[in-house]
Amino acid sequence: MTIKRGMCLHAWPLALGLALAACQQAPEQKGEQKTEQAADNAASGKRDASEYLSQPLVSDIYTADPSAHVWNGKIYVYPSHDIDGPTPEDDLGSHFEMRDYHVLSMDKIGGPVTVGPVALDVKDVPWADKQMWAPDAAYKNGTYYLYFPAKDKEGAFRIGVATSKDPMGPFKAQPQPIKGSYSIDPAVFTDADGQSYIYFGGIWGGQLQRNIGGKYDPSGSKTDLKQDDKPAIAPRVARLNGDMLEFAETPREIQILDDKGKPLLGGDHDRRFFEASWMHKHDGKYYFSYSTGDTHYLVYAVGDSPYGPFTYKGRILEPVEGWTTHHSIVEWGGKSWLFYADSQLSGQTRLRNVKVTELRYNADGSIQTINPLLPKKGAAH
């Protein structure tokens, strides 16, 4: 569908039974047209808006890969900005042609959402060529830091960092990527002692399998190491320098173990790491969460150190509508919130929309699995 400037721009209510469809339609679509649209949706198998657990935060632009943070009581979301480019879809994500970032802000969950102006454009990053994929942000000593992956002139993904005195930007990029960086999906976690760590990596189009030794191999595998009976490719973590601009150490592999203490295997596609690292802390434990990629789950593992090892515990989110899934978890208002994305507005993998829903823990610290889709009306239970 075409996104119209007249469409509603706000945080959508989160409860299951709210009437949401009217706001999603263009203002001129009323009366019999609504009925006709519902009939068309039913005939095509397309879901009605009320059949989604939550609704898009914004519809002015397409957004995905939301990295949420709370600063000074306000929520800021750093998503990727999807565009409708000409590249055909492939398994390496070539059709994700993002070239800039816009920051979203809101005073409260469920309140109005502001879409900021361009915070950083690929043309203003000296070393970057294309594909400004999923970013993250951090704050230290009066400066906001935007961490982002992009392909360099040789086609290798690197991780860059840009700075600003305003959480909405604009951000000014460092002239070179972080030394020793590679692959995608940076996520920065600052522990209670003030030390910050950056987690990153992604297989297939994220090129982690082409950087096993830390040096990019353009002729490496397109997917993984094709070793289903051996430990899966591991995500990476590195402590950041005090200035937040460089690694303070050589990146380490993160061990993700099963309940018997054995590493998850490459063939375990329901549980092994694919992309979309995120770290948060709950009741003194470190929760490392990520996407399984081709099986479309958000899952998590728990450990006692920001370096791991982490023991796999279960799923956070069942598959969304659309191929990719990428998230963040943040506390606000005494509750935990899961930010994620799907393709509800467009029906296209490359054009996604950011959402949010409450995340709940059980008494033992396990996370309650969330289903982003509700049963279709009239479907058998």
C-alpha positions as CSV (number, residue, x, y, z in Angstrom):
1,M,0.0,0.0,0.0
2,T,1.0,3.6,-0.4
3,I,1.8,5.5,2.8
4,K,-0.1,8.7,2.9
5,R,0.8,11.8,4.9
6,G,-2.7,11.9,6.2
7,M,-2.5,8.6,7.9
8,C,-2.4,8.5,11.7
9,L,1.0,9.2,13.3
10,H,0.9,8.0,16.9
11,A,1.7,5.2,19.3
12,W,-1.1,2.6,18.9
13,P,-2.9,1.2,21.9
14,L,-1.6,-2.1,23.0
15,A,-4.6,-4.0,24.4
16,L,-6.0,-6.7,22.3
17,G,-9.6,-5.7,21.8
18,L,-9.2,-2.0,20.8
19,A,-10.8,-0.8,17.6
20,L,-7.8,0.1,15.4
21,A,-8.8,-0.3,11.8
22,A,-10.4,3.1,11.4
23,C,-7.2,5.1,12.2
24,Q,-5.1,3.0,9.9
25,Q,-7.2,3.9,6.9
26,A,-6.8,7.1,4.9
27,P,-9.2,9.8,6.1
28,E,-11.4,9.7,3.0
29,Q,-12.1,5.9,3.4
30,K,-15.4,5.7,5.1
31,G,-18.8,3.9,5.3
32,E,-19.3,1.4,2.5
33,Q,-15.6,1.6,1.5
34,K,-14.6,0.2,4.9
35,T,-17.0,-2.8,4.4
36,E,-15.7,-3.4,0.9
37,Q,-12.1,-3.3,2.2
38,A,-12.9,-5.8,4.9
39,A,-14.5,-8.1,2.3
40,D,-11.4,-7.7,0.1
41,N,-9.1,-8.6,3.0
42,A,-11.1,-11.7,3.8
43,A,-11.1,-12.8,0.2
44,S,-7.3,-12.3,-0.1
45,G,-6.4,-13.8,3.3
46,K,-5.0,-10.5,4.4
47,R,-5.4,-9.8,8.1
48,D,-7.6,-7.0,9.5
49,A,-5.8,-4.5,11.8
50,S,-7.6,-5.9,14.8
51,E,-5.9,-9.3,14.3
52,Y,-2.5,-8.0,15.2
53,L,-1.4,-7.9,18.8
54,S,-0.2,-4.3,18.4
55,Q,-0.2,-1.6,15.8
56,P,2.5,0.4,14.0
57,L,4.0,3.3,15.9
58,V,4.3,5.4,12.8
59,S,3.0,5.3,9.2
60,D,4.8,8.4,7.7
61,I,7.8,6.3,7.0
62,Y,8.7,2.6,7.0
63,T,10.7,1.6,10.0
64,A,12.3,-1.6,11.3
65,D,14.9,-3.0,13.7
66,P,13.9,-0.7,16.6
67,S,16.5,0.0,19.3
68,A,14.7,1.7,22.2
69,H,16.2,3.7,25.0
70,V,14.9,5.8,27.9
71,W,16.7,9.0,28.6
72,N,15.4,11.6,31.0
73,G,12.1,9.7,31.3
74,K,11.5,9.9,27.5
75,I,11.5,7.0,25.1
76,Y,13.8,7.3,22.0
77,V,13.7,4.6,19.3
78,Y,16.5,4.2,16.8
79,P,15.2,2.2,13.9
80,S,16.4,1.4,10.4
81,H,14.5,3.3,7.7
82,D,13.2,1.1,5.0
83,I,12.8,2.4,1.4
84,D,11.2,0.9,-1.7
85,G,14.3,0.3,-3.9
86,P,14.7,-1.6,-7.2
87,T,16.9,-4.5,-6.1
88,P,15.2,-7.9,-6.2
89,E,14.9,-9.9,-3.0
90,D,17.6,-12.4,-2.3
91,D,19.0,-14.4,0.7
92,L,21.7,-11.8,1.3
93,G,19.3,-9.0,2.0
94,S,20.4,-7.0,-1.0
95,H,16.8,-5.6,-1.2
96,F,17.3,-3.8,2.1
97,E,18.7,-0.6,0.6
98,M,18.3,1.8,3.6
99,R,20.4,4.9,3.3
100,D,19.6,7.1,6.4
101,Y,18.2,7.1,9.9
102,H,15.3,8.9,11.6
103,V,14.9,8.9,15.4
104,L,11.4,8.3,16.9
105,S,10.5,9.9,20.3
106,M,7.6,9.7,22.7
107,D,6.8,10.9,26.2
108,K,5.1,7.7,27.1
109,I,4.2,4.3,25.7
110,G,0.8,4.7,23.9
111,G,1.3,8.5,23.5
112,P,2.0,10.5,20.3
113,V,5.2,9.7,18.4
114,T,7.5,12.2,16.8
115,V,9.4,11.2,13.7
116,G,12.6,13.2,13.7
117,P,14.4,14.6,10.6
118,V,17.3,12.8,9.0
119,A,19.7,12.0,11.8
120,L,22.4,10.6,9.6
121,D,22.7,10.0,5.9
122,V,25.1,7.5,4.1
123,K,26.4,10.4,2.0
124,D,27.7,12.0,5.1
125,V,29.7,8.9,6.2
126,P,33.1,9.1,4.4
127,W,33.8,5.4,4.5
128,A,30.3,4.0,3.8
129,D,28.9,3.1,0.4
130,K,25.3,1.7,1.0
131,Q,22.9,-0.3,3.2
132,M,22.6,1.5,6.5
133,W,21.2,-1.4,8.4
134,A,20.0,-1.8,12.0
135,P,21.6,0.8,14.4
136,D,21.8,1.2,18.2
137,A,22.5,4.2,20.4
138,A,24.2,5.0,23.7
139,Y,24.7,7.9,26.0
140,K,27.7,8.9,28.1
141,N,29.0,12.2,29.6
142,G,26.6,14.5,27.7
143,T,27.1,12.8,24.3
144,Y,24.8,10.5,22.4
145,Y,26.4,7.8,20.2
146,L,24.8,6.2,17.2
147,Y,26.3,2.9,16.2
148,F,25.5,1.6,12.7
149,P,26.5,-1.0,10.1
150,A,27.1,-0.1,6.5
151,K,28.9,-1.6,3.5
152,D,32.3,0.0,2.7
153,K,33.5,0.7,-0.8
154,E,34.7,-3.0,-1.1
155,G,31.3,-4.4,-0.2
156,A,32.2,-5.5,3.4
157,F,30.0,-4.5,6.3
158,R,31.8,-2.5,9.0
159,I,30.4,-0.7,12.1
160,G,30.6,3.0,12.4
161,V,29.8,5.5,15.2
162,A,28.5,9.0,15.0
163,T,28.0,11.5,17.8
164,S,25.5,14.3,18.8
165,K,24.6,16.4,21.8
166,D,20.9,15.8,21.0
167,P,19.3,12.3,21.1
168,M,17.4,13.1,17.9
169,G,20.5,14.1,16.1
170,P,21.8,15.2,13.7
171,F,24.8,12.9,14.2
172,K,28.3,13.4,12.9
173,A,30.1,10.3,11.8
174,Q,33.7,9.4,12.6
175,P,35.8,9.5,9.4
176,Q,36.6,5.7,9.7
177,P,34.6,2.7,10.9
178,I,35.5,1.2,14.3
179,K,39.0,-0.4,14.0
180,G,38.6,-4.2,13.8
181,S,34.8,-4.1,13.3
182,Y,32.9,-6.3,10.9
183,S,29.4,-7.7,10.2
184,I,26.2,-6.1,11.4
185,D,23.6,-5.3,14.1
186,P,25.6,-3.5,16.8
187,A,23.9,-3.3,20.2
188,V,25.5,-1.4,23.1
189,F,24.9,-2.3,26.7
190,T,26.2,-0.3,29.7
191,D,26.4,-2.1,32.9
192,A,25.8,-0.8,36.4
193,D,29.5,0.0,36.8
194,G,29.4,2.3,33.8
195,Q,31.4,-0.1,31.5
196,S,29.9,-0.4,28.0
197,Y,30.0,-3.4,25.8
198,I,29.1,-3.8,22.1
199,Y,27.5,-6.9,20.7
200,F,27.3,-7.6,17.0
201,G,27.2,-10.1,14.2
202,G,24.8,-11.7,11.7
203,I,25.2,-14.6,9.3
204,W,24.0,-14.9,5.7
205,G,23.9,-11.3,4.4
206,G,25.4,-10.1,7.6
207,Q,28.7,-11.7,6.5
208,L,29.7,-13.1,9.9
209,Q,30.6,-16.4,8.2
210,R,33.0,-14.4,6.0
211,N,34.8,-12.9,9.0
212,I,35.6,-15.9,11.1
213,G,39.1,-14.7,11.7
214,G,38.2,-11.1,11.8
215,K,39.3,-10.5,8.2
216,Y,36.7,-10.2,5.5
217,D,36.7,-13.0,2.9
218,P,34.6,-11.9,-0.1
219,S,34.5,-15.4,-1.5
220,G,33.3,-17.0,1.7
221,S,30.0,-18.9,2.2
222,K,26.8,-17.0,1.4
223,T,24.9,-18.5,4.4
224,D,26.9,-20.2,7.2
225,L,29.8,-22.6,7.6
226,K,27.7,-25.6,6.5
227,Q,28.7,-27.5,9.6
228,D,25.4,-28.6,11.1
229,D,27.0,-31.0,13.6
230,K,29.5,-28.5,15.0
231,P,29.0,-25.4,17.2
232,A,27.1,-22.7,15.5
233,I,28.8,-19.4,14.4
234,A,28.9,-17.3,17.5
235,P,28.0,-13.6,17.9
236,R,30.7,-11.2,19.1
237,V,31.2,-8.9,22.1
238,A,33.8,-6.3,22.8
239,R,34.3,-3.9,25.7
240,L,34.3,-0.3,24.4
241,N,37.0,2.3,25.2
242,G,36.1,5.1,27.6
243,D,35.5,7.5,24.7
244,M,32.9,5.0,23.3
245,L,34.5,5.3,19.8
246,E,36.7,2.2,19.6
247,F,37.0,-1.4,20.9
248,A,39.0,-1.7,24.0
249,E,39.8,-5.3,23.2
250,T,39.7,-7.9,20.4
251,P,36.1,-9.0,19.9
252,R,35.3,-12.3,21.7
253,E,33.0,-15.1,20.7
254,I,29.8,-15.5,22.8
255,Q,29.0,-19.0,23.9
256,I,25.3,-20.0,23.7
257,L,24.8,-23.3,25.5
258,D,21.9,-25.8,25.8
259,D,20.6,-26.9,29.2
260,K,23.3,-29.6,29.3
261,G,26.1,-27.0,28.9
262,K,26.8,-28.0,25.3
263,P,27.1,-25.3,22.5
264,L,24.1,-24.9,20.2
265,L,24.9,-26.5,16.9
266,G,24.9,-25.0,13.4
267,G,22.0,-27.2,12.4
268,D,19.8,-26.2,15.3
269,H,18.0,-23.4,13.3
270,D,15.3,-23.0,15.9
271,R,17.7,-21.9,18.6
272,R,21.1,-20.9,17.1
273,F,22.2,-17.3,16.6
274,F,21.4,-15.6,13.3
275,E,21.4,-11.8,13.9
276,A,19.9,-9.0,16.0
277,S,21.8,-9.1,19.3
278,W,20.3,-7.4,22.3
279,M,21.5,-7.3,26.0
280,H,19.5,-6.4,29.0
281,K,19.6,-7.1,32.7
282,H,16.8,-8.4,34.9
283,D,17.1,-9.3,38.6
284,G,20.9,-9.4,38.4
285,K,21.0,-11.7,35.4
286,Y,22.2,-10.9,31.9
287,Y,19.7,-11.7,29.2
288,F,21.2,-12.1,25.7
289,S,18.5,-12.2,23.1
290,Y,18.6,-12.5,19.3
291,S,16.9,-13.6,16.1
292,T,17.0,-17.2,14.7
293,G,16.7,-15.7,11.2
294,D,15.3,-18.3,8.8
295,T,13.1,-19.8,11.4
296,H,11.9,-16.3,12.4
297,Y,11.9,-16.5,16.3
298,L,13.2,-14.0,18.8
299,V,14.8,-16.1,21.6
300,Y,16.9,-15.5,24.7
301,A,19.7,-17.0,26.8
302,V,20.7,-16.1,30.3
303,G,24.1,-15.7,32.0
304,D,26.0,-14.3,34.9
305,S,28.4,-12.0,32.9
306,P,28.1,-9.6,30.0
307,Y,30.5,-11.9,28.2
308,G,28.5,-15.0,28.8
309,P,28.4,-18.0,28.6
310,F,24.6,-17.8,28.1
311,T,22.3,-20.8,28.5
312,Y,19.4,-20.9,26.1
313,K,16.0,-20.5,27.8
314,G,13.3,-20.1,25.2
315,R,11.3,-17.9,22.8
316,I,10.4,-14.2,23.4
317,L,8.3,-13.7,20.2
318,E,6.8,-16.1,17.7
319,P,7.2,-15.3,14.0
320,V,5.9,-12.0,12.8
321,E,4.3,-11.2,9.4
322,G,7.3,-10.7,7.2
323,W,10.6,-12.5,7.0
324,T,12.9,-10.6,9.4
325,T,12.5,-10.1,13.1
326,H,14.7,-7.7,15.2
327,H,14.0,-6.2,18.6
328,S,14.9,-4.3,21.7
329,I,13.8,-4.5,25.3
330,V,13.5,-1.5,27.6
331,E,12.0,-0.7,31.0
332,W,9.6,2.2,31.3
333,G,6.8,3.1,33.7
334,G,7.6,0.1,36.0
335,K,7.1,-2.4,33.1
336,S,9.2,-4.0,30.5
337,W,8.5,-3.4,26.8
338,L,9.4,-5.3,23.6
339,F,9.9,-3.2,20.5
340,Y,9.8,-5.2,17.3
341,A,8.6,-4.9,13.6
342,D,6.5,-6.6,11.0
343,S,5.2,-5.9,7.5
344,Q,1.5,-5.1,8.3
345,L,1.3,-1.8,6.5
346,S,2.9,-2.9,3.2
347,G,2.8,-6.7,3.1
348,Q,6.3,-6.5,1.7
349,T,9.4,-7.9,3.4
350,R,11.5,-4.8,2.6
351,L,8.9,-2.3,4.0
352,R,8.3,-2.8,7.7
353,N,6.7,-1.0,10.6
354,V,7.9,-0.7,14.2
355,K,5.6,-1.9,17.0
356,V,5.7,-2.3,20.8
357,T,4.0,-4.5,23.3
358,E,4.5,-5.4,27.0
359,L,7.0,-8.1,27.9
360,R,6.3,-10.1,31.1
361,Y,8.4,-12.4,33.2
362,N,7.4,-15.4,35.2
363,A,8.4,-15.7,38.9
364,D,11.5,-17.8,38.0
365,G,12.8,-15.1,35.6
366,S,11.7,-16.8,32.4
367,I,10.1,-14.6,29.7
368,Q,6.5,-15.3,28.7
369,T,6.4,-16.0,24.9
370,I,4.4,-13.5,22.9
371,N,2.4,-14.2,19.8
372,P,2.3,-11.1,17.5
373,L,-0.7,-12.4,15.6
374,L,-4.2,-13.0,16.9
375,P,-6.5,-15.7,15.5
376,K,-8.4,-14.5,12.4
377,K,-12.0,-13.6,13.0
378,G,-14.2,-16.7,12.6
379,A,-11.2,-19.1,12.7
380,A,-11.6,-22.3,14.6
381,H,-9.8,-22.4,18.0
